[in-house]
């Protein structure tokens, strides 16, 4: 017999289940059964609508694009630093990885 078999045999012979006096059944009765699909869908739609409202109200697309342009210009014109424009490959790779994980290109 190897160790795994000895441990399995020991546990089968010596492990007992404690009496919970109906505790598990009481807990299971208080757990909600399920959320109706239409409620989950309504929550998702409302959250997406709120996010889009905030995104467009504060014109975040323009802000994000401007910050990306500023970053590219800073890297392109910062000749006194040792930064390489190849460093742009890091965020580009991360964006491509994220897009692949979200299955954007499939």
ChimeraX commands (.cxc) that place a marker at each C-alpha (Angstrom):
marker #1 position 0.00,0.00,0.00 radius 0.5
marker #1 position 1.24,3.46,-0.79 radius 0.5
marker #1 position 0.67,6.57,1.31 radius 0.5
marker #1 position -2.42,7.71,-0.62 radius 0.5
marker #1 position -4.18,4.43,-0.05 radius 0.5
marker #1 position -3.26,4.44,3.65 radius 0.5
marker #1 position -4.59,7.98,4.09 radius 0.5
marker #1 position -7.80,7.15,2.19 radius 0.5
marker #1 position -8.35,4.03,4.31 radius 0.5
marker #1 position -7.68,5.92,7.55 radius 0.5
marker #1 position -10.09,8.72,6.64 radius 0.5
marker #1 position -12.83,6.29,5.59 radius 0.5
marker #1 position -12.60,4.52,8.91 radius 0.5
marker #1 position -12.18,7.52,11.23 radius 0.5
marker #1 position -13.99,10.53,9.78 radius 0.5
marker #1 position -17.46,11.16,11.14 radius 0.5
marker #1 position -19.98,13.80,10.17 radius 0.5
marker #1 position -20.93,16.14,13.02 radius 0.5
marker #1 position -24.63,16.54,13.73 radius 0.5
marker #1 position -25.70,20.03,12.68 radius 0.5
marker #1 position -29.21,19.86,14.20 radius 0.5
marker #1 position -30.87,21.05,11.01 radius 0.5
marker #1 position -28.55,24.07,10.59 radius 0.5
marker #1 position -27.76,23.31,6.94 radius 0.5
marker #1 position -31.44,23.04,6.06 radius 0.5
marker #1 position -32.23,26.37,7.75 radius 0.5
marker #1 position -29.41,28.07,5.86 radius 0.5
marker #1 position -30.55,26.61,2.56 radius 0.5
marker #1 position -34.09,27.90,3.14 radius 0.5
marker #1 position -32.79,31.48,3.50 radius 0.5
marker #1 position -30.67,31.45,0.34 radius 0.5
marker #1 position -32.51,33.09,-2.55 radius 0.5
marker #1 position -33.43,30.54,-5.19 radius 0.5
marker #1 position -32.51,32.55,-8.27 radius 0.5
marker #1 position -32.70,36.01,-9.73 radius 0.5
marker #1 position -35.17,36.23,-12.60 radius 0.5
marker #1 position -33.42,36.83,-15.91 radius 0.5
marker #1 position -35.35,40.01,-16.62 radius 0.5
marker #1 position -34.13,41.60,-13.37 radius 0.5
marker #1 position -30.49,40.77,-14.15 radius 0.5
marker #1 position -30.94,42.09,-17.69 radius 0.5
marker #1 position -32.59,45.27,-16.40 radius 0.5
marker #1 position -29.70,45.86,-13.99 radius 0.5
marker #1 position -27.17,45.38,-16.79 radius 0.5
marker #1 position -29.01,47.73,-19.15 radius 0.5
marker #1 position -29.32,50.43,-16.48 radius 0.5
marker #1 position -25.65,50.20,-15.53 radius 0.5
marker #1 position -24.52,50.35,-19.16 radius 0.5
marker #1 position -26.84,53.31,-19.80 radius 0.5
marker #1 position -25.48,55.13,-16.74 radius 0.5
marker #1 position -21.89,54.44,-17.81 radius 0.5
marker #1 position -22.55,55.71,-21.34 radius 0.5
marker #1 position -24.31,58.79,-19.98 radius 0.5
marker #1 position -21.32,59.65,-17.79 radius 0.5
marker #1 position -18.90,58.83,-20.63 radius 0.5
marker #1 position -20.61,61.16,-23.11 radius 0.5
marker #1 position -21.63,63.86,-20.61 radius 0.5
marker #1 position -18.04,64.41,-19.55 radius 0.5
marker #1 position -16.74,63.89,-23.11 radius 0.5
marker #1 position -14.33,61.24,-21.91 radius 0.5
marker #1 position -13.57,59.98,-25.43 radius 0.5
marker #1 position -11.98,63.32,-26.35 radius 0.5
marker #1 position -10.06,63.43,-23.09 radius 0.5
marker #1 position -8.72,59.90,-23.59 radius 0.5
marker #1 position -7.73,60.60,-27.20 radius 0.5
marker #1 position -6.01,63.85,-26.22 radius 0.5
marker #1 position -4.02,62.10,-23.48 radius 0.5
marker #1 position -2.93,59.39,-25.91 radius 0.5
marker #1 position -1.82,62.05,-28.44 radius 0.5
marker #1 position 0.06,63.91,-25.67 radius 0.5
marker #1 position 1.81,60.68,-24.66 radius 0.5
marker #1 position 2.83,59.91,-28.24 radius 0.5
marker #1 position 4.08,63.48,-28.76 radius 0.5
marker #1 position 6.00,63.39,-25.49 radius 0.5
marker #1 position 7.69,60.14,-26.48 radius 0.5
marker #1 position 8.40,61.37,-30.02 radius 0.5
marker #1 position 9.87,64.73,-28.94 radius 0.5
marker #1 position 11.62,63.67,-25.76 radius 0.5
marker #1 position 14.97,63.13,-27.41 radius 0.5
marker #1 position 16.89,63.94,-24.26 radius 0.5
marker #1 position 15.61,60.84,-22.52 radius 0.5
marker #1 position 16.58,57.26,-23.04 radius 0.5
marker #1 position 12.99,56.23,-23.75 radius 0.5
marker #1 position 12.40,54.46,-26.99 radius 0.5
marker #1 position 9.31,54.88,-29.14 radius 0.5
marker #1 position 9.24,51.09,-29.08 radius 0.5
marker #1 position 7.83,51.44,-25.57 radius 0.5
marker #1 position 4.51,52.10,-27.29 radius 0.5
marker #1 position 4.47,48.40,-28.11 radius 0.5
marker #1 position 3.77,47.62,-24.44 radius 0.5
marker #1 position 0.38,49.37,-24.19 radius 0.5
marker #1 position -0.43,48.29,-27.75 radius 0.5
marker #1 position 0.27,44.69,-26.79 radius 0.5
marker #1 position -1.81,45.01,-23.63 radius 0.5
marker #1 position -4.70,46.49,-25.61 radius 0.5
marker #1 position -4.46,43.71,-28.19 radius 0.5
marker #1 position -4.38,41.10,-25.42 radius 0.5
marker #1 position -7.44,42.67,-23.77 radius 0.5
marker #1 position -9.27,42.84,-27.08 radius 0.5
marker #1 position -8.44,39.20,-27.71 radius 0.5
marker #1 position -9.69,38.22,-24.24 radius 0.5
marker #1 position -12.93,40.10,-24.93 radius 0.5
marker #1 position -13.11,38.39,-28.33 radius 0.5
marker #1 position -13.35,41.68,-30.19 radius 0.5
marker #1 position -11.64,40.36,-33.30 radius 0.5
marker #1 position -13.51,37.05,-33.50 radius 0.5
marker link #1:1,2 radius 0.2
marker link #1:2,3 radius 0.2
marker link #1:3,4 radius 0.2
marker link #1:4,5 radius 0.2
marker link #1:5,6 radius 0.2
marker link #1:6,7 radius 0.2
marker link #1:7,8 radius 0.2
marker link #1:8,9 radius 0.2
marker link #1:9,10 radius 0.2
marker link #1:10,11 radius 0.2
marker link #1:11,12 radius 0.2
marker link #1:12,13 radius 0.2
marker link #1:13,14 radius 0.2
marker link #1:14,15 radius 0.2
marker link #1:15,16 radius 0.2
marker link #1:16,17 radius 0.2
marker link #1:17,18 radius 0.2
marker link #1:18,19 radius 0.2
marker link #1:19,20 radius 0.2
marker link #1:20,21 radius 0.2
marker link #1:21,22 radius 0.2
marker link #1:22,23 radius 0.2
marker link #1:23,24 radius 0.2
marker link #1:24,25 radius 0.2
marker link #1:25,26 radius 0.2
marker link #1:26,27 radius 0.2
marker link #1:27,28 radius 0.2
marker link #1:28,29 radius 0.2
marker link #1:29,30 radius 0.2
marker link #1:30,31 radius 0.2
marker link #1:31,32 radius 0.2
marker link #1:32,33 radius 0.2
marker link #1:33,34 radius 0.2
marker link #1:34,35 radius 0.2
marker link #1:35,36 radius 0.2
marker link #1:36,37 radius 0.2
marker link #1:37,38 radius 0.2
marker link #1:38,39 radius 0.2
marker link #1:39,40 radius 0.2
marker link #1:40,41 radius 0.2
marker link #1:41,42 radius 0.2
marker link #1:42,43 radius 0.2
marker link #1:43,44 radius 0.2
marker link #1:44,45 radius 0.2
marker link #1:45,46 radius 0.2
marker link #1:46,47 radius 0.2
marker link #1:47,48 radius 0.2
marker link #1:48,49 radius 0.2
marker link #1:49,50 radius 0.2
marker link #1:50,51 radius 0.2
marker link #1:51,52 radius 0.2
marker link #1:52,53 radius 0.2
marker link #1:53,54 radius 0.2
marker link #1:54,55 radius 0.2
marker link #1:55,56 radius 0.2
marker link #1:56,57 radius 0.2
marker link #1:57,58 radius 0.2
marker link #1:58,59 radius 0.2
marker link #1:59,60 radius 0.2
marker link #1:60,61 radius 0.2
marker link #1:61,62 radius 0.2
marker link #1:62,63 radius 0.2
marker link #1:63,64 radius 0.2
marker link #1:64,65 radius 0.2
marker link #1:65,66 radius 0.2
marker link #1:66,67 radius 0.2
marker link #1:67,68 radius 0.2
marker link #1:68,69 radius 0.2
marker link #1:69,70 radius 0.2
marker link #1:70,71 radius 0.2
marker link #1:71,72 radius 0.2
marker link #1:72,73 radius 0.2
marker link #1:73,74 radius 0.2
marker link #1:74,75 radius 0.2
marker link #1:75,76 radius 0.2
marker link #1:76,77 radius 0.2
marker link #1:77,78 radius 0.2
marker link #1:78,79 radius 0.2
marker link #1:79,80 radius 0.2
marker link #1:80,81 radius 0.2
marker link #1:81,82 radius 0.2
marker link #1:82,83 radius 0.2
marker link #1:83,84 radius 0.2
marker link #1:84,85 radius 0.2
marker link #1:85,86 radius 0.2
marker link #1:86,87 radius 0.2
marker link #1:87,88 radius 0.2
marker link #1:88,89 radius 0.2
marker link #1:89,90 radius 0.2
marker link #1:90,91 radius 0.2
marker link #1:91,92 radius 0.2
marker link #1:92,93 radius 0.2
marker link #1:93,94 radius 0.2
marker link #1:94,95 radius 0.2
marker link #1:95,96 radius 0.2
marker link #1:96,97 radius 0.2
marker link #1:97,98 radius 0.2
marker link #1:98,99 radius 0.2
marker link #1:99,100 radius 0.2
marker link #1:100,101 radius 0.2
marker link #1:101,102 radius 0.2
marker link #1:102,103 radius 0.2
marker link #1:103,104 radius 0.2
marker link #1:104,105 radius 0.2
marker link #1:105,106 radius 0.2
view
